[in-house]
């Protein structure tokens, strides 16, 4: 007889940051439309770009992007110091059982999963030549239930 146990699963994923050649320096980021500046989290001092309000110039030394690591002025290098998506830690959690009522013939399954447990807003890639811009999904909750029946062995087989 198989063991019908409940299970817990916890997944930790670290993304070190894909190369994003679309933002080689801060001056290039200033030329992006407002929605693209908001996507990368562009800021200048206490001003943060929004989907409707772009940052057009910046003289503050406290400047950068929250979701893209832009190399310091004059240090970008495609081989040794490329612009990258900001690194991120993502956590998922799942719990369930494959035999909720511990029966022999008909088994009821129940599963509950949370993706992006901490609800981190993160960029996965930006202006990719092949797939465009993608964000990590917000926290997603999924539950699933089902049943499975075992057929009784036929005496004729």
C-alpha positions as CSV (number, residue, x, y, z in Angstrom):
1,X,0.0,0.0,0.0
2,X,1.3,3.5,-0.9
3,X,1.8,6.1,1.8
4,X,-0.8,8.9,1.3
5,X,0.8,11.8,3.1
6,X,0.3,15.5,3.0
7,X,3.2,17.5,1.6
8,X,4.7,21.0,2.0
9,X,7.0,22.5,-0.6
10,X,9.0,25.8,-0.4
11,X,11.0,27.1,-3.4
12,X,13.5,29.8,-3.4
13,X,14.7,31.1,-6.8
14,X,17.5,33.6,-7.2
15,X,17.7,35.5,-10.5
16,X,21.1,37.1,-10.9
17,X,20.0,39.5,-13.6
18,X,19.8,39.1,-17.3
19,X,21.9,41.4,-19.5
20,X,19.8,44.3,-20.7
21,X,21.7,46.1,-23.4
22,X,18.9,48.6,-23.9
23,X,20.0,50.8,-21.0
24,X,23.8,51.4,-21.4
25,X,23.8,54.6,-19.4
26,X,21.6,57.0,-17.5
27,X,21.5,59.5,-20.4
28,X,19.9,56.8,-22.6
29,X,17.3,56.0,-20.0
30,X,16.3,59.7,-20.0
31,X,15.3,59.4,-23.7
32,X,12.8,56.6,-23.0
33,X,9.1,57.3,-23.0
34,X,7.4,57.7,-19.6
35,X,6.0,54.2,-19.5
36,X,9.4,52.6,-20.1
37,X,11.0,54.8,-17.5
38,X,8.4,53.7,-15.0
39,X,8.9,50.0,-15.9
40,X,12.6,50.2,-15.0
41,X,11.9,52.4,-11.9
42,X,13.9,55.4,-13.1
43,X,14.5,58.0,-10.4
44,X,16.4,61.3,-10.0
45,X,16.7,62.4,-6.4
46,X,13.2,62.1,-4.9
47,X,11.5,62.2,-8.4
48,X,10.4,58.8,-9.7
49,X,9.1,58.3,-13.3
50,X,5.5,57.4,-13.7
51,X,3.7,55.9,-16.7
52,X,2.4,59.5,-17.6
53,X,5.4,61.6,-16.4
54,X,8.9,61.1,-17.8
55,X,12.1,62.4,-16.3
56,X,13.8,64.5,-19.0
57,X,16.9,65.8,-17.3
58,X,18.7,65.1,-14.0
59,X,21.6,66.9,-12.3
60,X,21.2,65.1,-9.0
61,X,24.0,62.6,-8.1
62,X,21.3,60.3,-6.5
63,X,19.9,58.8,-9.7
64,X,19.4,55.4,-11.1
65,X,16.8,52.7,-11.7
66,X,15.2,50.3,-9.2
67,X,14.7,47.4,-11.5
68,X,17.8,47.7,-13.8
69,X,21.4,48.1,-12.8
70,X,22.8,50.9,-15.0
71,X,26.6,51.0,-15.0
72,X,28.2,54.2,-13.7
73,X,28.9,56.9,-16.3
74,X,31.7,55.8,-18.6
75,X,32.1,52.3,-17.2
76,X,29.6,50.3,-19.4
77,X,31.3,47.4,-21.2
78,X,29.4,44.7,-23.1
79,X,31.8,42.0,-22.0
80,X,32.8,43.0,-18.4
81,X,30.2,45.5,-17.1
82,X,26.9,45.3,-19.1
83,X,23.7,46.8,-17.8
84,X,21.6,44.1,-16.1
85,X,18.2,43.5,-14.7
86,X,18.3,43.9,-10.9
87,X,18.9,40.6,-9.1
88,X,15.9,39.2,-7.2
89,X,14.9,36.5,-4.8
90,X,11.5,34.9,-5.4
91,X,9.7,32.5,-3.1
92,X,6.9,30.0,-3.8
93,X,4.9,27.8,-1.4
94,X,2.7,24.8,-1.9
95,X,0.8,22.4,0.3
96,X,-1.5,19.5,-0.5
97,X,-2.4,15.8,-0.3
98,X,-3.1,13.1,-2.9
99,X,-5.6,11.3,-0.6
100,X,-7.5,13.8,1.5
101,X,-9.9,11.3,3.1
102,X,-7.5,8.4,3.2
103,X,-9.8,6.1,1.2
104,X,-8.7,3.0,-0.8
105,X,-10.6,3.2,-4.1
106,X,-11.6,6.8,-4.7
107,X,-9.0,9.4,-3.8
108,X,-9.7,13.1,-3.4
109,X,-6.7,15.4,-4.1
110,X,-6.3,18.9,-2.8
111,X,-3.5,21.3,-3.5
112,X,-2.8,25.0,-2.7
113,X,0.0,27.0,-4.2
114,X,1.2,30.6,-3.8
115,X,3.6,31.9,-6.5
116,X,5.7,34.9,-5.6
117,X,4.9,34.6,-1.9
118,X,6.3,38.0,-1.0
119,X,4.5,39.8,-3.9
120,X,7.8,41.3,-5.1
121,X,7.4,43.6,-8.1
122,X,10.3,42.6,-10.3
123,X,11.4,43.0,-13.9
124,X,12.3,39.8,-15.7
125,X,13.6,41.3,-18.9
126,X,13.5,44.8,-20.6
127,X,13.2,45.5,-24.3
128,X,14.3,42.0,-25.3
129,X,14.8,41.7,-29.0
130,X,12.8,38.4,-29.0
131,X,10.1,38.9,-26.3
132,X,9.8,42.5,-25.2
133,X,9.5,43.5,-21.6
134,X,8.3,41.1,-18.9
135,X,7.6,41.4,-15.2
136,X,7.5,38.6,-12.7
137,X,3.8,37.9,-11.9
138,X,2.3,39.4,-8.7
139,X,1.5,37.0,-5.9
140,X,-0.8,34.3,-7.4
141,X,-2.9,31.9,-5.4
142,X,-4.0,28.7,-6.9
143,X,-6.0,25.9,-5.5
144,X,-6.8,22.6,-7.2
145,X,-8.9,19.7,-6.2
146,X,-9.8,16.5,-8.0
147,X,-10.5,12.8,-7.6
148,X,-9.1,9.6,-9.0
149,X,-10.6,6.2,-8.9
150,X,-8.7,3.0,-9.0
151,X,-10.3,0.4,-11.2
152,X,-11.0,-3.0,-9.6
153,X,-8.8,-5.7,-11.1
154,X,-10.8,-7.9,-13.5
155,X,-10.8,-11.6,-12.9
156,X,-10.4,-12.1,-16.7
157,X,-7.1,-10.3,-17.1
